[in-house]
């Protein structure tokens, strides 16, 4: 992809490429509905898709796929696919994704075109930046809020921190399922 086309991606331009990291930290519900902590490695591909035109709206995007493996294990424990989108008119970054457990999220937040850090969020019930789950998850592990912060660094790395807030049946307080990692670019588009 030409450099001019990448600049249309605003703050997402720096993410175009393939990234790998092995410093991931995952705090998640365990099988007994307690807490488990997993160290993981991850590979994320952000592939530019060009412009997405929708009447008066033009978005610029990246198709992405994430796979994560617990350190020392061959089978992935997490996958997701979706799109990261830049809306230059609204100055909004959007992340639209689905996890094969039956959860879909559209998260968004403000950003300047040259931002190297931005935050996105989604909330259950929102008609714009919202969360939808299958019946089991809605009943037993309802995702009520999603927060993400991304920071791109000058050394060809980026970091992220996620907080997926769950209402788990039988628990008085929200569970904060947290993920964070630092990834290094291994391929540029």
C-alpha positions as CSV (number, residue, x, y, z in Angstrom):
1,X,0.0,0.0,0.0
2,X,1.3,3.5,-0.9
3,X,2.3,5.9,1.9
4,X,-0.5,8.3,0.8
5,X,-3.1,5.7,1.3
6,X,-1.7,4.9,4.8
7,X,-2.0,8.5,5.9
8,X,-5.8,8.3,5.2
9,X,-5.9,5.8,8.1
10,X,-5.2,8.6,10.6
11,X,-4.0,7.2,13.9
12,X,-4.4,3.7,12.6
13,X,-1.7,4.1,9.9
14,X,1.0,3.1,12.4
15,X,-0.7,-0.3,13.0
16,X,-0.7,-1.5,9.4
17,X,1.4,-4.7,9.4
18,X,1.9,-7.9,11.3
19,X,2.8,-7.8,15.0
20,X,4.0,-10.4,17.5
21,X,4.4,-10.3,21.3
22,X,5.2,-12.8,24.0
23,X,4.7,-10.6,27.1
24,X,0.9,-10.9,27.3
25,X,-0.8,-11.0,30.6
26,X,-4.4,-12.2,30.9
27,X,-6.6,-12.1,34.1
28,X,-9.7,-14.1,33.3
29,X,-12.5,-16.1,34.9
30,X,-11.3,-19.6,35.7
31,X,-13.4,-22.7,35.1
32,X,-14.7,-22.6,38.7
33,X,-15.7,-18.9,38.2
34,X,-12.7,-17.7,40.2
35,X,-9.7,-16.0,38.8
36,X,-6.9,-17.3,36.6
37,X,-3.9,-15.6,35.2
38,X,-2.3,-16.6,31.9
39,X,0.9,-15.4,30.3
40,X,0.5,-15.5,26.5
41,X,2.1,-14.8,23.1
42,X,0.1,-13.2,20.4
43,X,0.0,-12.4,16.7
44,X,-2.1,-9.6,15.2
45,X,-2.4,-8.8,11.5
46,X,-3.7,-5.4,10.4
47,X,-4.3,-5.3,6.7
48,X,-5.3,-2.0,5.0
49,X,-8.6,-2.2,3.1
50,X,-8.8,1.3,1.7
51,X,-11.9,3.5,1.9
52,X,-15.3,2.3,3.0
53,X,-18.0,4.6,1.5
54,X,-21.4,4.8,3.1
55,X,-23.4,7.7,1.5
56,X,-21.9,10.9,2.9
57,X,-19.6,9.0,5.3
58,X,-16.1,7.7,4.3
59,X,-14.2,5.5,6.6
60,X,-10.7,4.1,6.2
61,X,-9.9,0.8,7.7
62,X,-7.8,-2.2,8.6
63,X,-9.0,-5.8,8.5
64,X,-7.5,-7.6,11.5
65,X,-7.1,-11.0,13.0
66,X,-5.7,-11.8,16.5
67,X,-4.6,-15.2,17.7
68,X,-3.2,-15.8,21.2
69,X,-1.5,-18.9,22.8
70,X,-0.7,-19.5,26.4
71,X,3.0,-19.7,26.8
72,X,4.1,-23.3,26.3
73,X,0.9,-24.4,24.6
74,X,0.4,-25.2,20.9
75,X,-3.4,-24.6,20.6
76,X,-4.7,-21.0,20.7
77,X,-6.9,-20.0,23.7
78,X,-8.2,-16.9,22.1
79,X,-9.0,-15.6,18.6
80,X,-10.9,-12.7,17.1
81,X,-11.5,-11.1,13.8
82,X,-12.9,-7.7,12.7
83,X,-12.1,-4.2,11.6
84,X,-10.4,-1.1,12.9
85,X,-11.9,2.0,11.3
86,X,-11.0,5.7,11.2
87,X,-13.7,8.3,10.7
88,X,-11.8,11.5,9.8
89,X,-14.9,13.7,9.8
90,X,-16.0,12.6,13.3
91,X,-12.4,12.1,14.5
92,X,-13.3,8.7,15.8
93,X,-11.5,5.4,15.9
94,X,-13.7,2.3,15.9
95,X,-13.0,-1.3,16.6
96,X,-15.6,-3.8,15.4
97,X,-14.9,-7.4,16.3
98,X,-16.3,-10.8,17.1
99,X,-15.0,-13.5,19.4
100,X,-16.0,-17.1,18.6
101,X,-17.5,-17.6,22.0
102,X,-20.4,-15.5,20.7
103,X,-19.6,-11.9,21.6
104,X,-19.5,-9.0,19.2
105,X,-18.3,-5.5,20.1
106,X,-18.3,-2.1,18.4
107,X,-16.1,0.2,20.5
108,X,-15.2,3.7,19.7
109,X,-13.6,6.9,20.9
110,X,-12.1,10.2,19.9
111,X,-8.7,10.7,18.4
112,X,-6.7,13.2,16.4
113,X,-5.3,12.1,13.0
114,X,-1.7,12.1,14.4
115,X,-2.5,10.5,17.8
116,X,-0.1,7.9,19.0
117,X,-2.4,6.9,21.8
118,X,-6.2,6.6,22.0
119,X,-8.9,5.0,24.1
120,X,-12.0,3.2,23.0
121,X,-15.0,1.9,24.9
122,X,-18.3,0.1,24.5
123,X,-21.3,-0.4,26.8
124,X,-24.1,-3.0,26.8
125,X,-27.3,-1.4,25.6
126,X,-25.6,1.4,23.7
127,X,-27.0,1.9,20.2
128,X,-23.7,3.2,18.9
129,X,-20.7,1.7,20.7
130,X,-22.2,-1.5,22.1
131,X,-21.9,-5.1,23.0
132,X,-24.0,-8.2,22.0
133,X,-23.6,-11.7,23.5
134,X,-25.2,-15.1,22.9
135,X,-27.9,-16.3,25.4
136,X,-25.5,-18.3,27.6
137,X,-23.0,-15.5,28.0
138,X,-25.8,-12.9,28.5
139,X,-27.1,-15.0,31.3
140,X,-23.9,-16.3,33.0
141,X,-21.0,-14.0,31.9
142,X,-22.6,-10.8,30.7
143,X,-20.2,-8.3,29.2
144,X,-21.4,-4.9,30.4
145,X,-18.5,-2.7,29.5
146,X,-15.3,-2.8,27.3
147,X,-12.4,-0.4,27.5
148,X,-9.2,-0.4,25.5
149,X,-6.2,1.9,25.4
150,X,-3.6,1.6,22.6
151,X,-0.2,3.4,22.5
152,X,2.1,3.2,19.5
153,X,5.8,3.7,20.4
154,X,8.7,5.0,18.3
155,X,10.6,1.7,18.6
156,X,8.3,-0.3,16.3
157,X,6.2,-1.5,19.2
158,X,2.7,-0.9,20.5
159,X,1.0,-1.7,23.7
160,X,-2.6,-2.2,24.6
161,X,-4.5,-2.7,27.8
162,X,-8.1,-4.0,27.8
163,X,-10.6,-4.2,30.6
164,X,-13.7,-6.3,29.7
165,X,-16.1,-6.0,32.6
166,X,-18.3,-9.0,33.2
167,X,-21.4,-9.6,35.4
168,X,-20.9,-13.2,36.5
169,X,-23.9,-15.1,37.9
170,X,-23.6,-15.5,41.6
171,X,-20.9,-12.8,42.1
172,X,-21.7,-9.5,43.8
173,X,-19.1,-7.4,41.9
174,X,-18.1,-7.0,38.3
175,X,-15.2,-9.1,37.2
176,X,-12.5,-7.2,35.4
177,X,-11.2,-9.5,32.7
178,X,-7.9,-7.7,31.8
179,X,-5.5,-8.3,29.0
180,X,-2.3,-6.4,28.1
181,X,0.6,-7.0,25.8
182,X,3.5,-5.3,24.0
183,X,3.9,-6.3,20.4
184,X,6.7,-5.7,17.9
185,X,6.1,-5.2,14.1
186,X,7.5,-8.2,12.1
187,X,6.1,-7.1,8.7
188,X,5.0,-3.9,7.2
189,X,2.3,-3.5,4.5
